[in-house]
Amino acid sequence: MPGSPSEPYDLVVIGAGPAGLAGAVTAARLGLSVAVVDAAAQTGGQYFRHPAPGLGAARPQALHHDWPAFAELRGRFEASGAAHLAGHHVWAVTRQDEEMWSVHALVGEDSGAVGSGTGSAEVSGSPSGGGTGSDGEGRTHEGFSAERERPVRLQARAVLFATGAGERHLPFPGWTLPGVVGAGGAQAMLKSGLVLPGQRVVVAGSGPLLLAVASSLAAAGAHVPEVAEASGYLGYARRPRALAANPHKLLEAAVHGTALLRHRIPLRTRSAVTAVHGTDRVEAVTVSRLDRDWRALPGTGRRIACDALAVGHGLAPQTELATGLGCATRRTPDGTHALVLDGLQETSVPGLWAAGETGGTGGWQLARTEGELAGIAVAARLRALPALTRSRRVRDLARRRDRMRAFAEAMVAAHAPGPGWTAWLDDDTDVCRCEEVTAGSIRDAVTALGARDARTVKLLTRAGMGWCQGRMCGAAVACLAASGTAQGTVPPSADRRPLAVPVPLGALAALPEEPGHA
Amino acid sequence: MARTPADLVRAEPDPPFEITFDGRTVTALPGQSVAAALWAAGILAWRTTRHGGRPRGAFCGIGQCYDCLATVNGEPNRRACLVPARPGDAITTQEGHGHAGLAV
């Protein structure tokens, strides 16, 4: 059996979205043993998140106009022989020796996969070289709550990072009130749980995701009084070639635009929610007009009654597993960091590949294309068949990737946050949600104590030191820290976290010593 | 136009079941997370913060922000947006770090 748990895998793919599935299907077809690990119970990643079987959704495509393409990819994956290890939260990838990587994961109930009938617990119960805390029967050796969290280590000759992106958030007064949810978060809860955060949901922030979120919330029965987009859409017009080369993106925009019209949802550009009102939950928001630099124009605030706000400011690639291994990153046009990749999707560290949003946000079609390219490249390397990468198929895929990547870069540039957003904050606004660190404390750290970067601010104020490890506030803290420097804005530093998810000390203690690190 | 998310995807769920939130009965559907079941009941907050005692609930919806931590069957710090709801689950508002009973 390919990828039998007692043997190292040729390829471990991290992430079961379009990039990961395409990479796995391709590598398996070319003869590699492949496992796809993912935190969720089902394949699809964030974009193709869909209801659990128990919800009995007869028409999941109603929430995904690209559903047939995903169903086709999923079908090929299920027939590919690649293993699907659901409910695996990968917290680190380490180098075992010159030819082998270790992929460390926690399997547990927070994954949503326990008892879901995927059989993943059985598949992963005794992977490659031992080191688990459980005997697969639910009993524990190391004092873990077996039902809750169980460490697993997989061995891989190559790793494909298909870890996608997270939503980027910028704070504003009131953004911690219940009822304020991530735009992507509202979409995820709707797609997986068939629920809405409220009846009247304002959608705000920046980026093309907002249109998709507004149209699906409205289709699902919410009233969306308004979409407030902080940028204009003129940015696209400055890159006519990228637009002309990507007609499918124009079609997508037309689909969402038509949906907004049908639901009579006004789209206000150069506008942002600059305050949320309510004591224990959202009761209304203030939408203000912005200038070109995202400064709120005085006197333009309009109060809109609503019971929820879905807000997000674009996507940030999830690169922490790769950067932990030294993979180089580049700054994207909207100030996030993405992995630097070669023409065949390999990172700057040989043996580690990446596909999809980890190399810069660009949508699921780009992700699928990059996944296939990476799958071919990994097979060519491991099977010592370099000719595989010189095929016509590879040339076609590379051309398609370059075309879509050019559009993606133009798109994110059009939605790059302007420096003026920091003026939305009053001193009492919590910037770090976990540690409840206010904008005032961060400004003090910058102006009175001389902090010039996010790390110094963190050491002085605890901003970014909580449960989420700065995932929610990192971009904002970096911008506030940079406000004390001459250049005004510096990019947030690329994520470097030794552990990508919180790990119980018991799980670390139970790790076997690795040969190269004894 | 669909009236509810379930109408939109023509959902025919398996039979619903009951959980409790701070003692109040809440109906959940098989396959929903704890957070989804609470949202469906109009409940948006199930945690108070450690310093300000402010209410919080689900924010990122995908397990990254840890704002949705809840006490599930007596165990604190569970991510409600990931934990599947199960029949009879007792969800309680998590106060602070959730370990007040342990005096740590």
Interface residues (C-beta under 8 A of the other chain):
Chain A: A39 Q46 P51 A52 P53 G54 L55 G56 A57 A58 R59 P60 A62 L63 E109 D110 S111 G112 V114 G115 S116 R148 G166 E167 T176 L177 P178 G179 V180 V181 G182 G184 G185 A186 Q187 A188 M189 L190 S192 G193 L194 V195 L196 P197 G198 A219 A220 G221 H263 D280 R281 A308 R433 C434 E435 E436 G466 W467 C468 R471 M472
Chain B: M1 A2 R3 T4 P5 A6 D7 L8 V9 R10 A11 E12 P13 D14 L29 P30 G31 Q32 S33 A35 A36 A37 W39 A40 L44 A45 T49 R50 H51 G52 R54 P55 R56 G57 A58 F59 C60 G61 I62 G63 Q64 C65 Y66 D67 L69 E75 R78 R79 C81 L82 V83 P84
